[in-house]
Amino acid sequence: MKLQFTVWAIILMPLFAKVQIPFVQVQNIQGWAGQFLPDSCNDGPNPLYLNDTVKIRAVVIKHGGLNETSGQTRWIWVRDASASSPSTPFANISVRSGAATTPQDINTFVAGDTIEVVGIVQEFAGRGAAGETQISPIPNGVSLISFEAGPAPQAALVSVGELNGPLNASNQPTSRITSGEKYEGIFVEIQNVTVTAVSVSGGRCNFLVKDANENYIRIYDRFKTQRPANGFVPPNVGDQFTSIRGIIEGQKNSG
């Protein structure tokens, strides 16, 4: 008997679906309501969506082109477009790129611009350890939605004690993550602090201050403002400031 074998071929048709990049509130990336990814190295909470590609809509809180940091020529801070006030918890994040972004370059933005950014959620490897959450734009990932050069951003009044505590064994401010993490990337004002240490190196001045309760915070030159070459006069140990305004940059294990 002749047997006839029939082969039934199952053809799997590929399904092509357009990848949808989700719109995500900055608050949810940064850990709205205390929801963080598990900590992998005992140095503070990790951002949600870590290494994911997301889309955010946000308002620029500082002009582009004012910062300076090694290897990263583009760096701005933004607040989620849904945030109701400058102090909305977890609502701010930094946008960083090693080259001009497209179709719009973030160095051309001014405070008040509303933008959309498609990028990868990462942690900036600051001094010795990853710390501040950032969005790294993908090609053609930065778009200007509306141009509205609004008034200068308003600073949120924050106590040093909400951010940091006393010095640790390495003479670094102890981060108070539970109360301070929500201020990452936010433009704040601290008041009534005393200078305890001053460093002038590489043409820039950085100094350490403390409040009346021995809570410390570092005032770091990220905007080219603390440069003796630009006319800045470094403070002396013991000098007192009634107020200092700046953006909170998170640095794990270092305050």
N, C-alpha and C positions, 0 to 999 in steps of 0.2 A: 504494500500500500504506500502510495506517495503521500507524504504529509506536507501540507502547505502551512508554513508559519507566517502569520501575519503580525507585523510589528505596528502597533498603534503608537504613533508619535504624538506626544503631547508638546505642543509648542507654547512656551510661556512668553506671552507678550509683555514686554516691559511697560510698566505704567510710568508715564512721565507726568510728574506733578510739580508745579511751580513751588519752589521753596519759599515759604512765607516767614520773613523775619519778624518776630513779635515786637509790638510796641510795649515797652516796659517803663513803668514809673521809676525814676531814680530812687524814690523811697524804698521800693521793693528790692532794688539791686543792693542798696546800702544796708538793708536789714530793718525795714519798717516793723514796728512792734516787737523788736528784739528777735526776729527770726533770722538766724545766721546759719551758714553751713558749719558743720562740726569743725572745731579747731584742730588742725593737723600738727601743730608744732608748739602748742602751749604758749602762744604769744598774742592771743587776741582772736576775735571772731573773723572769719573769712567772709567775703561778700557773696551774696546769692548770685547765681548766673555766672560764677567764675569760669572763664574760658569760653563762655557762650557768646554768640553774635546776637546783638539786640539793637533795637532802634529806640532812641529817646528824643523827646521834644523838650527843649529847655531854653531858658533866658540867660544870656551872657552877663556875668556880674563884674567882669573887669575887661578892660581893653586888651586886645591881642598884641603881641609883640613887645610886651613889657618885661617878660620874665627872662631868666637865664639859668640854664641847667645843662650840665655836660651831656652831650650826645642827643639831646632832645631840643630841637629848635622851635617847636610849637607847643604851647602849654597855656590853656585857659581853664577857668572854673565857671561852671554853669549851675543854675538852679532849675529844678523841674518846673515846667510851665504850669503845672497844676498847684504848685506850692502857694499858700496864701500869704506868707510873710517871709522876710529874710531869715527868720529863726525856725522855720518849719523843720522839725527833726528829720535827719537822714535825706534831705531833699537836694543836697549839693554833691557834685562830683567833678573831677578834673578830666579834661580831654587833652590827650598828649599824642604827639606824633613827631617822628624824627625827620620829617620832610614836609613840604607844603601839602596841605590837604586839598582835595578836589571834590566837587567842582568849585567850591569856595575855600579859600585859604583862611584858616582860623586866625591868622595874624592880622587879618583885615577887619575883624569884628570889633564892635564897640559895646560897652555896657548898655543893655537894653535890647539888643538884637535877640530875636527868637530864631532858633536854629533846630534842625533835625540832624542827628548824628547816628549813623549805622557803624557799629564797631564791636570790638571784642572786649569783654570785661576782664580786666587784669589787675594785678597789684603791682604798684610801682616799687621797685627794689631800692628804697632809700637807704640811708646810712646803715649798712650792715645787715639789713633785713627788710623783707617785703613789708609794706605798710599801707600806704594810701591807695584806695581803689581808684581806678582810672578806666576810661574808655579809649581804646586805641582804634581810630577810624580805619575802615577798609577803603580801598580805592573807590573814588566817587561816593564817599560815604558822608560828606558834610554839605548840607544845604542851608541856605539862608531862607527862612520862611517869611519874616517881616523885619524891616529895618525901622527901628524906633529908638533913636538915641535918647533914652530916658535920663532922668537925673542920676547923680552919683548914687551908687548903691548904699543902702542904709545898713549900718553895722548893728549886729545883735549884741546886747550887753551880756557878757558871760564872766563868771568869776574864775580865777585861776584854779581854784579848788575843784571846780567841776571837770576840769581838763586833766590836771596833774596833781600829784601829791608831793611829799618830800623827796630829797635825792636818795637814790639807791646806792648800793655798794660801789657802783662804777661812777658815782657822781653825776648820774643822769636823772632827770625828773621821772618819777614813777607815774606811768600812765594810769588814769582812772577810766578804764574802758567802759564800765557800766554807765557812767554819767557823761563821759566825754565823747564817745564814739559818734553820737548823733550830730555833733558839731563839725565832723570832718568836711572840709571844703567850704565851710561857711565863713563869711566875712564877719568878724567879731570885733568887739572892743573890750579890753581888759583895763582895769583902773587901779591906781594907787599901788604901784610896784616899785621895788628897789633893785638896782643893778648889783649883782653879786660876782660876776665874772665877765671879762671882755676879751675877745680874740679878734685880732686883725691879721688876716692871712690871705694871700692871693689877691690882694686888692679889695677885699670885702671885709666888713665888720659884722661879727655875730656876737650876741651877748646873752647872758642868763639873768633872769629877774625872779624875784619872789614876792609874794604878798605878805601881809601881816601874820598869816597863819603858817608860814614856812612851806607854802606850796610853790613849786618852781615851774617855769616855762622858758623855753629857749626862743629868742627873737632872731630868726634866721633870715639872711639876705637872699631873697628869691626874686626880687623885682628891681635889682640894680639901684636901690635907693640908699643902701648903707655903704656907699663907696666913698672913701676919703678923696679919691680923684674927682668925684662929682660934687665935692663940697661938704660931704657928711662929716661931722665932727664926732668921733667915737665917744661914748659916755665913759665916765669913770666909775669904778666900784664905789657904791654908796649913793650915787645919783638916784633921784626919785622921779618917776614919771606919773603924772596924774592920769594919763590914758595912753594906750598904744592900740592901734588898729591894724588888723591884718587878717589873712586867711589861715584857717587851721589846717595844718598838714599832719596827717597821721604817720607816725613812725613807730612800729612795734619794737618793744624792748628798749626804747630810747626816750620815750616821752615826746 
